[in-house]
């Protein structure tokens, strides 16, 4: 189960009421810096933008590929550990605006995690250290450390123990 806080709204859908939940100028600032980071080929600059202007927690040596889209409204709720790779065109969300409510949730991506291209990470999930997320995966629940997951809906491909066994047999 994802760990999100739920906030009910009355009247029109929650997205139409977005500026009651997040300041307009914060969204404008975030949009500008997210777009700059999406297109820059300089890994160090991306991480600096994320840390400095979006208040994300990004570990050393982490690499965000071209076109990664971090949450526009609440990027400060995203934490990425050290030496992780976030693949091309991945989306990391920490909010959901629904009809009768909106939800916010922290996203934790551990150390040495590989997120394949075109994946979507939903709010309130934790991806454990050393996990691998296959390209095109919808991450809708927590991913255990060291495991390999993929698909839509996401499913376990290998557990940490199975991954260790595969790596030890391929090394022989």
C-alpha atoms as a printed R data frame, in Angstrom:
    type eleno elety resid chain resno       x       y       z
1   ATOM     1    CA   UNK     A     1   0.000   0.000   0.000
2   ATOM     2    CA   UNK     A     2   1.282   3.456  -0.870
3   ATOM     3    CA   UNK     A     3   1.781   5.894   1.990
4   ATOM     4    CA   UNK     A     4  -0.142   9.027   1.042
5   ATOM     5    CA   UNK     A     5  -2.000  11.686   2.985
6   ATOM     6    CA   UNK     A     6  -5.515  12.279   1.674
7   ATOM     7    CA   UNK     A     7  -7.149  15.698   1.518
8   ATOM     8    CA   UNK     A     8 -10.863  15.817   0.578
9   ATOM     9    CA   UNK     A     9 -12.189  18.728  -1.489
10  ATOM    10    CA   UNK     A    10 -15.703  20.083  -1.972
11  ATOM    11    CA   UNK     A    11 -17.164  21.396  -5.202
12  ATOM    12    CA   UNK     A    12 -15.193  21.070  -8.423
13  ATOM    13    CA   UNK     A    13 -12.390  18.522  -8.834
14  ATOM    14    CA   UNK     A    14  -9.180  18.958  -6.888
15  ATOM    15    CA   UNK     A    15  -7.049  19.904  -9.902
16  ATOM    16    CA   UNK     A    16  -9.297  22.897 -10.619
17  ATOM    17    CA   UNK     A    17  -8.526  23.971  -7.039
18  ATOM    18    CA   UNK     A    18  -4.758  23.418  -7.380
19  ATOM    19    CA   UNK     A    19  -3.703  26.908  -6.307
20  ATOM    20    CA   UNK     A    20  -5.448  26.410  -2.972
21  ATOM    21    CA   UNK     A    21  -2.971  23.594  -2.311
22  ATOM    22    CA   UNK     A    22   0.246  24.972  -3.826
23  ATOM    23    CA   UNK     A    23   1.207  28.610  -4.538
24  ATOM    24    CA   UNK     A    24   1.057  29.687  -8.183
25  ATOM    25    CA   UNK     A    25   4.553  31.199  -8.191
26  ATOM    26    CA   UNK     A    26   6.027  28.013  -6.699
27  ATOM    27    CA   UNK     A    27   4.581  26.096  -9.654
28  ATOM    28    CA   UNK     A    28   5.986  28.642 -12.131
29  ATOM    29    CA   UNK     A    29   9.455  28.516 -10.513
30  ATOM    30    CA   UNK     A    30   9.397  24.700 -10.388
31  ATOM    31    CA   UNK     A    31   8.309  24.492 -14.028
32  ATOM    32    CA   UNK     A    32  11.213  26.662 -15.187
33  ATOM    33    CA   UNK     A    33  13.860  24.745 -13.238
34  ATOM    34    CA   UNK     A    34  12.422  21.307 -14.042
35  ATOM    35    CA   UNK     A    35  12.473  22.127 -17.757
36  ATOM    36    CA   UNK     A    36  16.068  23.352 -17.505
37  ATOM    37    CA   UNK     A    37  17.078  20.124 -15.735
38  ATOM    38    CA   UNK     A    38  15.192  17.919 -18.194
39  ATOM    39    CA   UNK     A    39  17.177  19.209 -21.152
40  ATOM    40    CA   UNK     A    40  20.634  19.848 -19.732
41  ATOM    41    CA   UNK     A    41  23.231  17.176 -20.566
42  ATOM    42    CA   UNK     A    42  25.291  18.025 -17.466
43  ATOM    43    CA   UNK     A    43  24.622  15.556 -14.630
44  ATOM    44    CA   UNK     A    44  26.166  17.759 -11.948
45  ATOM    45    CA   UNK     A    45  24.069  20.726 -13.027
46  ATOM    46    CA   UNK     A    46  20.856  18.667 -12.918
47  ATOM    47    CA   UNK     A    47  21.569  17.537  -9.363
48  ATOM    48    CA   UNK     A    48  22.458  21.096  -8.344
49  ATOM    49    CA   UNK     A    49  19.168  22.404  -9.783
50  ATOM    50    CA   UNK     A    50  17.191  19.664  -8.035
51  ATOM    51    CA   UNK     A    51  18.882  20.288  -4.679
52  ATOM    52    CA   UNK     A    52  19.063  24.096  -4.816
53  ATOM    53    CA   UNK     A    53  15.837  25.217  -6.452
54  ATOM    54    CA   UNK     A    54  13.487  22.268  -5.972
55  ATOM    55    CA   UNK     A    55  14.725  21.198  -2.507
56  ATOM    56    CA   UNK     A    56  14.923  17.545  -3.520
57  ATOM    57    CA   UNK     A    57  17.285  15.283  -1.622
58  ATOM    58    CA   UNK     A    58  19.686  13.815  -4.195
59  ATOM    59    CA   UNK     A    59  22.647  11.630  -3.257
60  ATOM    60    CA   UNK     A    60  26.168  11.918  -4.625
61  ATOM    61    CA   UNK     A    61  26.887  10.440  -8.055
62  ATOM    62    CA   UNK     A    62  23.212   9.964  -8.891
63  ATOM    63    CA   UNK     A    63  22.414  10.391 -12.592
64  ATOM    64    CA   UNK     A    64  19.123  11.643 -14.031
65  ATOM    65    CA   UNK     A    65  18.856  10.883 -17.741
66  ATOM    66    CA   UNK     A    66  17.470  13.255 -20.347
67  ATOM    67    CA   UNK     A    67  13.787  14.189 -20.019
68  ATOM    68    CA   UNK     A    68  13.185  12.909 -16.477
69  ATOM    69    CA   UNK     A    69  10.065  14.640 -15.126
70  ATOM    70    CA   UNK     A    70   9.989  15.187 -11.382
71  ATOM    71    CA   UNK     A    71   6.855  16.283  -9.562
72  ATOM    72    CA   UNK     A    72   5.924  19.849 -10.502
73  ATOM    73    CA   UNK     A    73   3.934  20.687  -7.391
74  ATOM    74    CA   UNK     A    74   5.887  19.007  -4.563
75  ATOM    75    CA   UNK     A    75   9.401  18.018  -5.730
76  ATOM    76    CA   UNK     A    76  10.694  18.505  -2.176
77  ATOM    77    CA   UNK     A    77   8.917  15.248  -1.258
78  ATOM    78    CA   UNK     A    78  11.329  13.264  -3.474
79  ATOM    79    CA   UNK     A    79  14.493  11.640  -2.114
80  ATOM    80    CA   UNK     A    80  16.978   9.774  -4.321
81  ATOM    81    CA   UNK     A    81  19.964   8.009  -2.752
82  ATOM    82    CA   UNK     A    82  23.557   7.934  -3.912
83  ATOM    83    CA   UNK     A    83  24.848   6.385  -7.141
84  ATOM    84    CA   UNK     A    84  21.382   5.720  -8.570
85  ATOM    85    CA   UNK     A    85  20.302   5.977 -12.215
86  ATOM    86    CA   UNK     A    86  16.933   7.420 -13.188
87  ATOM    87    CA   UNK     A    87  16.247   6.431 -16.799
88  ATOM    88    CA   UNK     A    88  15.161   8.492 -19.792
89  ATOM    89    CA   UNK     A    89  11.703  10.051 -19.643
90  ATOM    90    CA   UNK     A    90  10.879   8.644 -16.192
91  ATOM    91    CA   UNK     A    91   8.191  10.462 -14.203
92  ATOM    92    CA   UNK     A    92   8.406  10.719 -10.412
93  ATOM    93    CA   UNK     A    93   5.178  11.938  -8.780
94  ATOM    94    CA   UNK     A    94   4.574  12.955  -5.181
95  ATOM    95    CA   UNK     A    95   1.004  14.171  -5.708
96  ATOM    96    CA   UNK     A    96  -2.258  12.964  -7.241
97  ATOM    97    CA   UNK     A    97  -5.180  15.263  -7.953
98  ATOM    98    CA   UNK     A    98  -8.413  13.275  -8.116
99  ATOM    99    CA   UNK     A    99 -12.085  14.247  -8.386
100 ATOM   100    CA   UNK     A   100 -13.019  14.426  -4.703
101 ATOM   101    CA   UNK     A   101  -9.587  14.564  -3.083
102 ATOM   102    CA   UNK     A   102  -5.905  15.064  -3.618
103 ATOM   103    CA   UNK     A   103  -3.117  12.937  -2.178
104 ATOM   104    CA   UNK     A   104   0.472  13.707  -1.243
105 ATOM   105    CA   UNK     A   105   3.175  11.174  -0.503
106 ATOM   106    CA   UNK     A   106   6.936  11.053  -0.037
107 ATOM   107    CA   UNK     A   107   8.921   9.111  -2.635
108 ATOM   108    CA   UNK     A   108  12.110   7.393  -1.470
109 ATOM   109    CA   UNK     A   109  14.496   5.899  -3.999
110 ATOM   110    CA   UNK     A   110  17.422   4.169  -2.309
111 ATOM   111    CA   UNK     A   111  21.131   3.915  -3.026
112 ATOM   112    CA   UNK     A   112  22.361   2.213  -6.217
113 ATOM   113    CA   UNK     A   113  18.870   1.882  -7.679
114 ATOM   114    CA   UNK     A   114  18.331   1.544 -11.419
115 ATOM   115    CA   UNK     A   115  15.066   2.921 -12.819
116 ATOM   116    CA   UNK     A   116  14.552   1.963 -16.468
117 ATOM   117    CA   UNK     A   117  13.399   4.404 -19.135
118 ATOM   118    CA   UNK     A   118   9.777   5.522 -19.398
119 ATOM   119    CA   UNK     A   119   8.848   4.361 -15.898
120 ATOM   120    CA   UNK     A   120   6.335   6.139 -13.679
121 ATOM   121    CA   UNK     A   121   6.739   6.251  -9.916
122 ATOM   122    CA   UNK     A   122   3.574   7.086  -8.000
123 ATOM   123    CA   UNK     A   123   3.397   9.036  -4.724
124 ATOM   124    CA   UNK     A   124   4.037   7.306  -1.428
125 ATOM   125    CA   UNK     A   125   6.350   4.522  -2.602
126 ATOM   126    CA   UNK     A   126   9.764   3.401  -1.409
127 ATOM   127    CA   UNK     A   127  12.235   1.725  -3.743
128 ATOM   128    CA   UNK     A   128  14.832  -0.099  -1.660
129 ATOM   129    CA   UNK     A   129  18.615   0.003  -2.029
130 ATOM   130    CA   UNK     A   130  19.992  -1.911  -5.008
131 ATOM   131    CA   UNK     A   131  16.585  -2.464  -6.619
132 ATOM   132    CA   UNK     A   132  16.119  -2.578 -10.392
133 ATOM   133    CA   UNK     A   133  12.940  -1.278 -12.022
134 ATOM   134    CA   UNK     A   134  12.489  -2.452 -15.610
135 ATOM   135    CA   UNK     A   135  11.796   0.079 -18.371
136 ATOM   136    CA   UNK     A   136   8.166   1.094 -18.746
137 ATOM   137    CA   UNK     A   137   7.146   0.048 -15.238
138 ATOM   138    CA   UNK     A   138   4.338   1.682 -13.263
139 ATOM   139    CA   UNK     A   139   5.671   1.634  -9.687
140 ATOM   140    CA   UNK     A   140   2.457   1.611  -7.653
141 ATOM   141    CA   UNK     A   141   3.748  -0.040  -4.475
142 ATOM   142    CA   UNK     A   142   6.985  -0.419  -2.528
143 ATOM   143    CA   UNK     A   143   9.896  -2.257  -4.146
144 ATOM   144    CA   UNK     A   144  11.998  -4.383  -1.759
145 ATOM   145    CA   UNK     A   145  15.750  -3.753  -1.595
146 ATOM   146    CA   UNK     A   146  17.777  -5.740  -4.122
147 ATOM   147    CA   UNK     A   147  14.799  -6.961  -6.095
148 ATOM   148    CA   UNK     A   148  14.043  -6.701  -9.815
149 ATOM   149    CA   UNK     A   149  10.511  -5.581 -10.748
150 ATOM   150    CA   UNK     A   150   8.778  -4.681 -13.979
151 ATOM   151    CA   UNK     A   151   5.591  -4.345 -15.934
152 ATOM   152    CA   UNK     A   152   2.211  -2.724 -15.708
153 ATOM   153    CA   UNK     A   153   0.897  -3.736 -13.314
154 ATOM   154    CA   UNK     A   154   4.275  -4.005 -11.625
155 ATOM   155    CA   UNK     A   155   5.252  -7.491 -10.527
156 ATOM   156    CA   UNK     A   156   8.264  -9.109  -8.939
157 ATOM   157    CA   UNK     A   157  10.627 -10.620 -11.516
158 ATOM   158    CA   UNK     A   158  13.400 -11.635  -9.096
159 ATOM   159    CA   UNK     A   159  13.691 -11.282  -5.340
160 ATOM   160    CA   UNK     A   160  16.949 -10.123  -3.785
161 ATOM   161    CA   UNK     A   161  17.883 -13.736  -3.023
162 ATOM   162    CA   UNK     A   162  17.143 -14.865  -6.591
163 ATOM   163    CA   UNK     A   163  19.204 -11.947  -7.951
164 ATOM   164    CA   UNK     A   164  22.172 -12.906  -5.749
165 ATOM   165    CA   UNK     A   165  21.887 -16.544  -6.883
166 ATOM   166    CA   UNK     A   166  21.761 -15.486 -10.564
167 ATOM   167    CA   UNK     A   167  24.792 -13.216 -10.144
168 ATOM   168    CA   UNK     A   168  26.832 -15.906  -8.393
169 ATOM   169    CA   UNK     A   169  26.088 -18.528 -11.086
170 ATOM   170    CA   UNK     A   170  26.897 -16.108 -13.923
171 ATOM   171    CA   UNK     A   171  30.225 -15.212 -12.262
172 ATOM   172    CA   UNK     A   172  31.363 -18.852 -12.368
